[in-house]
Amino acid sequence: MSLLVAEGLGYSVAGRPLLQGVSFALEAGEVLAVLGPNGAGKTTLLRLLSGEARPSQGRVELLGRPLERYGALELALVRAVLTQRREVGFPFSAYEVAFLGRLPHLERRAEGPLDHAQTEQALAHTQALPFAPRPYPSLSGGEQSRVDLARVLAQEPRLLFLDEPTNHLDPRHQVEVMALCRRLAEGGLGVVVVLHDLNLAGLFADRLLLLHQGRMVALGRPAEVLRPERLEAVYGLPFALAQHPSGRPWVMPLAQAEPSAVPGL
């Protein structure tokens, strides 16, 4: 049984379609990266898959059950969501923010040592444990991102939805976050991650789903999706294709700045 199934997903606002005809299945142990330019429908798709919005067309199944049949608490125990906009309105410490991921478990029982062990482990996984005592608002954007990721890991989901988790991170931590996604999938989770970086997606995802103007234009392995002619049609600029030392595809945009746009020329 697939962890997640989407069939004919569509979403419209005031009669204007933002997403149309998206279908795929996600298996346990798989990382699926969702790609596409700004406005392609990536975040909208994530909201439909996670249950944060209801589709105008189509359906979503989670663990063989229609998504709408899950209650809020039951859903929180199965899937976790890391959104782009993450704000904390109280002066919590980084540890307290990460501990919020345990709240769904504490709806049914008292807080115990296991909850703190899971929180510390999640902070260690995202390399955020050293600044656990610090006030969350005092952290840099990259540090906050790692704490936020620890929060959703502390939730212990079977399915993880991540909307641009590498934002605000330097190259080292971008790679580490994606390597963590890979390890989590190898441990049996399903991971759906929205990315702008085509090469990070190509290096760490099992499959790529490419959106353009609300429609799915490609779904497959990185070598099948990251083709220069397809990327040029979607992004509006030419790409060159090379091979990473891992054997995975590596793509590079070929657009050059006009001389008049370069300072000093």
Secondary structure, DSSP 4 states (H G I P E B T S, - for coil): --SEEEEEEEEEETTEEEEEEEEEEE-TT-EEEEE-STTSSHHHHHHHHHTSS--SEEEEEETTEEGGGS-HHHHHTTEEEE-S-----S--BHHHHHHGGGHHHHTSS---HHHHHHHHHHHHHTT-GGGTTSBGGGS-HHHHHHHHHHHHHHT--SEEEEESTTTT--HHHHHHHHHHHHHHHHTT-EEEEE-S-HHHHHHH-SEEEEEETTEEEEEE-HHHH--HHHHHHHHSS-EEEEE-TTSSEEEEE-----GGGSTT-
